[in-house]
């Protein structure tokens, strides 16, 4: 799997979990202390999150980190 596909699949997983939690991009960005634009870029597969941020994100969304990095 190439980098672009990987980032898009990750972004889709993030968006699904954010919507399940009934959060807007703005709300999630505020919780994570990042910009709304950063969240939008993650969800579109245009930005790459660090492992630490992925871990924090899983905690904020109250999901297992494996849910976010499941690329099947």
C-alpha positions in Angstrom: 0.0 0.0 0.0 1.4 3.4 -0.9 1.6 6.4 1.4 -1.3 8.3 -0.2 -3.7 5.3 0.1 -2.6 4.7 3.7 -3.2 8.4 4.7 -6.6 8.4 3.0 -7.7 5.2 4.8 -6.5 6.6 8.1 -8.3 9.8 7.5 -11.5 8.0 6.7 -11.2 6.1 10.0 -10.7 9.3 11.9 -13.7 10.9 10.3 -15.9 7.9 11.0 -15.0 7.8 14.6 -15.3 11.6 15.0 -18.8 11.5 13.5 -19.8 8.6 15.8 -18.9 10.8 18.7 -21.0 13.6 17.3 -18.1 16.0 17.1 -17.4 18.6 14.5 -13.9 19.1 13.2 -13.8 22.3 15.1 -14.7 20.6 18.4 -12.1 17.8 17.9 -9.5 20.4 17.0 -10.2 22.3 20.2 -10.0 19.2 22.3 -6.7 18.2 20.7 -5.3 21.8 20.8 -4.7 21.8 17.0 -6.3 23.7 14.2 -9.5 22.7 12.4 -7.5 22.8 9.2 -5.2 20.2 10.5 -8.1 17.9 11.3 -9.6 18.5 7.9 -6.2 17.7 6.2 -5.9 14.5 8.3 -9.4 13.4 7.2 -8.7 14.1 3.6 -5.4 12.2 3.7 -3.3 15.3 3.1 -1.5 15.3 6.4 0.4 12.7 8.4 -0.1 12.5 12.2 2.7 11.5 14.5 2.3 8.3 16.6 1.9 10.4 19.7 -1.0 12.4 18.2 -2.6 9.2 17.0 -2.5 7.9 20.5 -3.9 11.1 21.9 -6.6 11.1 19.2 -7.6 7.5 20.2 -7.9 8.6 23.8 -10.0 11.7 22.9 -12.3 9.6 20.8 -12.3 6.8 23.3 -11.5 4.2 20.8 -8.8 1.6 20.6 -5.9 2.8 18.6 -6.2 -0.3 16.4 -9.6 1.1 15.2 -7.9 4.1 13.7 -5.0 2.2 12.1 -7.2 -0.6 10.7 -6.6 -0.5 6.9 -8.4 -3.6 5.8 
